[in-house]
């Protein structure tokens, strides 16, 4: 038996035997060991019974969120305006978690999470708007629905990065996607529950046809395409969520987003401050490691600075006692430079076995305007101690920051246009063509 309280607390493991018809009592004290002062643990996308496709009641979801130490969780039920606050109050969890009423607007295309809104109990779906096929129309409607609000957050959920931003009509030819869509939203889910592939090195992989089908298919890697698009001048902030529809198998806690907050007490969280900081890109995405990245002048994720020749980054990673990392990689304009790749094998004295796994100041030489993302990952570990037989168990510990933009030439930041060794991916790439591209770069796993 394992008792956890999210990724900031220690865990308790104990072997127990429960005889038929009997109960036992287990006493455990969990210590908060990871210091996240000034940051709040958030998940902007989860569901319960009102969404219609769940096996989790609303009270159960709130308990699930609180147990995993999610401190700010907007209400995002499918196609209805709803508010979890009465459930939080009924359960007496006001000191553990806060919310703001919102929606996930869904249909057979791009889905959107947006908040805040005011549910209207006597109207269909609480007064929610109706989904439309063109994602730009949904973004425009949501932005001004119930009146314009400078603190309204809008994100694209589990986005099809290729259709939305590269190949709108899916004909295999780049057409720019839905033009201007990126300027209408605040963020995109670069991570939605699954294992991170930000270091995959390619925009696609070869996957299996689902639901008992035969053969293979091309799966697009959202995080890599995000890096490619950043290099084309798209400034879209990454968000990590769980999109939970169950508790076991698809519960909360596997991914979360940390956002700066003036108060660490959930009851005192200012949702407007949360939105303002998120709209500025001040977000850390993680499955467990708490990663702090800061330039010498204090610039953090989402910020920009002027530098000449190099930037000095402070990189600090904390992990609780059931999580570990073994690699820190700094991405420069999305590229994995070998001189900025640090592992326990190559830099053993840079890593430790305590709560603070990594704490270094690193000089990053730059020859052009660059955006910087630091990735901390446990390539040889997973989350099985904390999640047992649930699907999250197979996810690796991973964290990365939204980019810091560095103006090197003094003319303002200019994206370099680098597509990272691949053309921007389009739809209907054949499996054979994808295999050839991956094989040419040594990224195609050997068939077993």
Rosetta blueprint (number, residue, H / E / L):
1 X L
2 X E
3 X E
4 X L
5 X L
6 X L
7 X L
8 X L
9 X E
10 X L
11 X L
12 X E
13 X E
14 X L
15 X L
16 X L
17 X L
18 X L
19 X L
20 X L
21 X L
22 X L
23 X L
24 X L
25 X L
26 X L
27 X L
28 X L
29 X L
30 X L
31 X L
32 X E
33 X L
34 X L
35 X L
36 X L
37 X L
38 X L
39 X E
40 X E
41 X E
42 X E
43 X L
44 X L
45 X L
46 X E
47 X L
48 X L
49 X H
50 X H
51 X H
52 X L
53 X L
54 X L
55 X L
56 X L
57 X L
58 X H
59 X H
60 X H
61 X H
62 X H
63 X H
64 X H
65 X H
66 X H
67 X H
68 X L
69 X L
70 X L
71 X L
72 X E
73 X L
74 X L
75 X L
76 X L
77 X L
78 X E
79 X L
80 X L
81 X L
82 X E
83 X L
84 X L
85 X H
86 X H
87 X H
88 X H
89 X H
90 X H
91 X H
92 X L
93 X L
94 X L
95 X L
96 X L
97 X L
98 X E
99 X L
100 X L
101 X L
102 X E
103 X E
104 X E
105 X E
106 X L
107 X L
108 X L
109 X L
110 X L
111 X E
112 X E
113 X E
114 X E
115 X E
116 X L
117 X L
118 X L
119 X L
120 X L
121 X L
122 X L
123 X L
124 X H
125 X H
126 X H
127 X H
128 X L
129 X L
130 X L
131 X L
132 X L
133 X L
134 X L
135 X H
136 X H
137 X H
138 X H
139 X H
140 X H
141 X H
142 X H
143 X H
144 X H
145 X L
146 X L
147 X L
148 X L
149 X L
150 X L
151 X L
152 X L
153 X E
154 X E
155 X E
156 X E
157 X E
158 X L
159 X L
160 X L
161 X H
162 X H
163 X H
164 X H
165 X H
166 X L
167 X L
168 X L
169 X L
170 X L
171 X L
172 X L
173 X L
174 X L
175 X L
176 X L
177 X L
178 X L
179 X L
180 X L
181 X H
182 X H
183 X H
184 X H
185 X L
186 X L
187 X E
188 X E
189 X E
190 X E
191 X E
192 X E
193 X L
194 X L
195 X L
196 X L
197 X L
198 X L
199 X L
200 X L
201 X L
202 X L
203 X L
204 X E
205 X E
206 X E
207 X E
208 X E
209 X L
210 X L
211 X L
212 X L
213 X L
214 X L
215 X L
216 X E
217 X E
218 X E
219 X E
220 X E
221 X L
222 X H
223 X H
224 X H
225 X H
226 X H
227 X H
228 X H
229 X H
230 X H
231 X L
232 X L
233 X L
234 X L
235 X L
236 X L
237 X E
238 X E
239 X E
240 X E
241 X E
242 X L
243 X L
244 X E
245 X L
246 X L
247 X L
248 X L
249 X L
250 X L
251 X L
252 X L
253 X L
254 X L
255 X L
256 X E
257 X E
258 X E
259 X E
260 X E
261 X L
262 X L
263 X L
264 X L
265 X L
266 X H
267 X H
268 X H
269 X L
270 X L
271 X H
272 X H
273 X H
274 X H
275 X H
276 X H
277 X H
278 X H
279 X H
280 X L
281 X L
282 X L
283 X E
284 X E
285 X E
286 X E
287 X L
288 X L
289 X L
290 X E
291 X E
292 X E
293 X E
294 X E
295 X E
296 X L
297 X L
298 X L
299 X L
300 X L
301 X L
302 X L
303 X L
304 X E
305 X E
306 X E
307 X L
308 X L
309 X L
310 X E
311 X E
312 X E
313 X E
314 X E
315 X E
316 X E
317 X E
318 X E
319 X L
320 X L
321 X L
322 X L
323 X L
324 X L
325 X L
326 X L
327 X E
328 X E
329 X E
330 X E
331 X E
332 X E
333 X L
334 X L
335 X E
336 X E
337 X E
338 X E
339 X E
340 X E
341 X E
342 X E
343 X E
344 X L
345 X L
346 X L
347 X L
348 X H
349 X H
350 X H
351 X E
352 X L
353 X L
354 X L
355 X L
356 X E
357 X E
358 X E
359 X E
360 X E
361 X E
362 X E
363 X E
364 X E
365 X E
366 X L
367 X L
368 X L
369 X L
370 X E
371 X E
372 X E
373 X E
374 X E
375 X E
376 X E
377 X E
378 X L
379 X L
380 X L
381 X L
382 X L
383 X L
384 X H
385 X H
386 X H
387 X H
388 X L
389 X L
390 X L
391 X H
392 X H
393 X H
394 X H
395 X L
396 X L
397 X L
398 X E
399 X E
400 X E
401 X E
402 X L
403 X L
404 X E
405 X E
406 X E
407 X E
408 X L
409 X L
410 X L
411 X L
412 X L
413 X L
414 X L
415 X L
416 X L
417 X L
418 X L
419 X L
420 X L
421 X L
422 X L
423 X L
424 X L
425 X L
426 X L
427 X L
428 X L
429 X L
430 X L
431 X H
432 X H
433 X H
434 X H
435 X H
436 X H
437 X H
438 X H
439 X H
440 X H
441 X L
442 X L
443 X L
444 X L
445 X L
446 X L
447 X L
448 X L
